[in-house]
Structures are given as structure tokens and as C-alpha cells.
Amino acid sequence: MAAEAPISVAGLRADLRLAVDTIERNHPDLSHSVSKLQLERAARRIDRQLGRPMTQAQAWSALARLNPVLADGHLFIGLPNWRKESAQAKAEGNVFFPFEVSLDTHGVLRVVSALGGAPTPFAGQRIRRINGQDVGPLVRELLARAHGDTPASRSALLAKRWWLFYAKVYGSPVAFDIDLAAAGRQTIVGSGETPAILQEEASFERTYKCDVSKQGAVLTAAAFSWPDKGKFFDFTHDCFARIAKAGAPRLVIDIRQNGGGDDDMWRDGLLRYIANRPYKHGSRYIKRVLQPNAPGEVAGQIVSGVIETAAKPPADEPLRFAGEVYVLVGPLTYSSAVLFSNVVQDYRFAKVAGVGGAVRARQSGGVQSLRLPNTGLLLFYPRFVLDRPSGTATPTYIEPDLLIPDNPLHPEAAVDALLGSNDLPSLPTQ
């Protein structure tokens, strides 16, 4: 592969300025996550670090320091084509960090599995050092480039992409010197396996699952986006038919890994089977008009309003589930998945369970993108901000009705707690 031409200092600084100007010009409500003063201060700090030509990876490493300041999973500077480039790197024989990891809000990094998901005897062990570096400063360096609403959401995202962030910032050595709390120093060859996140995104069967028994059912939806939506709708119809046949009394809809997608997938694929009255997906909204499509709209204008139209689930749906429904959420639940969680909680179609305090209930959306011309990096920014259906401003973040801790080593434990306990409160009469 030909050596990458360095990006000039002038080009780096021009792209940073373009990103900041684009955010300030197009965001419908910047104060949703950051003030203009905070944004400009962060940009000045970054600009001072752009004193030499850089590769694209180095440019991302510098400009992405804006991401935690922006504090919104829909507002960040990202790597272009990182999935495709990672697959190409693997095909060329490059290797990645050898483990899938978990990362808590205290900066504790643990081994979950081998990269790609295979078992490892080191599962559960705390990582103390990597290639001679203490993990604490290393974690802080990588988190300084992660995007997301809160430290908790950014930690969860970094854990899923640890192999990627580590490679972009520190490189990909052939072998890693890893100091583990129990096993001590280990020299472990870098992995040529496909990381779990890329495997999951490429497989319908890993993204969507339906497990049904007489004790209860679990419907996993790890995304509300799929190229063939009809396949998803067929899947959910079949799942609810199996639930009805088994007479399952409880249903867990697991969206802990769901980063969002299209609202029609949860509206037509899930709510048609659990909603028993009309509902709205939000209440008030504020949007930036980018392309006028209504009378009186002008490009650049900020418009606010109230959602008036309610969606109506089919009154005669034969597979409507009448038992107890729990929607399981976590720090990676985002975007359209948050809207789904808001709807079921506000209309009491289900109890929300899991871990909260990580992502905002008031969600930005309508994500736009801009390729920065000199670095080739991508700027993502939202077109609107939407209040939850109830219209309440609190709680700020998703807060479950039932707090169910999540165990990265045993993700099924949270599901078992919901299906196996007779002590869970019943849903209120609707």
C-alpha cells in the first residue's frame, strides 16, 4: 500500500475551523449538549496541537478530542470507512489488540473474551498495563477521543471499539505485553480475528434473536436498521407467533446493544404487538431547516413545534401480547432505541429495566454528515432535538423502572433476573 501523503498544518487547521463553524451554523440547539464558549475553548486547545503535518489517523487522534466536549452521540468527528478499512487491514495480515474488553466508569479495563468472542482463560481479569503503559492514563487518552452523551456512554462505546482506538492512537504491534492482575505479565500475539462488533453487524442472526419457552420469551434487537426491513418484520411476526403458541407469561425485549436506526422498525415490528392504544414518538421538537419542504420554511431557519399526530396500533392484531413486557436498556442504547424506550415507558406499554444514567432521554436526530476536505474525516451533526412523549424534562437520562446491573461476562444474567424472579413488580393496569 502506498504511503499516505501528510496533511499540511494549514489543512488541519482549516478542517477544524470548518467543523466548528458547521456545528455552530447548523445545530438546531447547541446548548442541548455544549455551550458555544466550551466549543470554542476546546477548538483553541486542539488548534495549538496542530503544529506539524499529520496522517489521517493522526489528524483524527487530534481533532477527535472535540468529541467528549460535544457530549452527544450524534455530534462528533469520526473516521471514514473504518469498518471497511479494518477488514482490509485484516485481509493484509495486520493484527489488533487480542481481547474484547469491558470498561467501567472508574476506568477499570477487563478481559471479556478473545477478540471476536472466543473463550479465553483470562476472562474477567483486570488489565493493569499494556506494552509498559499503565492502563489508567491509557484509558484516559482513548476516552478523550470517544463520542457519546456521558462518560458512561463513552466508556461503553470505547470498550466495543477498543481494538480500533488502540490501533489508531498507539499502532498495532505483532505482539502485546499485557500485565493482568491475576496472571501477571503475558506476551500475547495480536489477533487476526474479526472483532465482535463487525461480526454482529454483518449477521442478521446475531443482531436479532428470539428465544421462547413457557417461562418467558426474549426478543433481542441489537439494531433498528437492516437493509431488508421485510426480513425483520417477518422475524418479529414469527417471534410473536411462537410466543403466543408457547403461552409465555413474560417478554423481555433486549435493546442493550441497539444504537438506533429507523423508527418504523420498532413501530411496525414491535409496538404493533405490545401497544394497546395510540401513542406519539415525542412531544415538542426543535429543528434546523436544511432543505425547505413546508410552506414558509427557509433554509437555515430554526423551527419549533409540537407533534400532533399519534400512531395507532392495529386494533385487531391477533398476536398482541398481553403478558408482562420488559425493555432492557444499557449505556449503548441510543437514538431510535431511546425513542422506543421513551414510548414504552411513558405509555406504560412495558417496564424499562437495566442500567440508566448514561444517555439522554431528550434525543437529537436527523443526523447529517460532512466530509472535511483536507483530512477526509467525517463530521456528524444532528438536524433536530426531540422531547420525550410525556414532555417532561426530567429525568435527563434514561432511568429504568427496574435497576438491573449488567455483567459483561454474563450478559444473560440480566435477562434471567427478569424472567426468573417472581419478586418483580407487576405492570400497572392499563
Secondary structure, DSSP 4 states (H G I P E B T S, - for coil): -PPPPPBPHHHHHHHHHHHHHHHHHH-S-GGGT--HHHHHHHHHHHHTT--S-B-HHHHHHHHGGGHHHH--TTSEEE-TTHHHHHHHHHHTT--B-SEEEEE-TT--EEEEEETTS---TTTTPBEEEETTEEHHHHHHHHHTT--SSSHHHHHHHHHHTHHHHHHHHH---SEEEEEETTTEEEEEEPB-SPPHHHHHHH-HHHHEEEEE-SS-EEEEES-B--S-HHHHHHHHHHHHHHHHHHT-SEEEEE-TT---B-HHHHIIIIIHHH--S-B-S-SEEEEE-SS--STT--TT-EEEEE--PPB---TT-TT---SEEEEEE-TT--THHHHHHHHHHHTTSSEEEE--SSSBSSEEES-EEEE-TTT--EEEE-SEEE--TT----SSB---SEE----TT-THHHHHHHHH-S-SPPPPP-
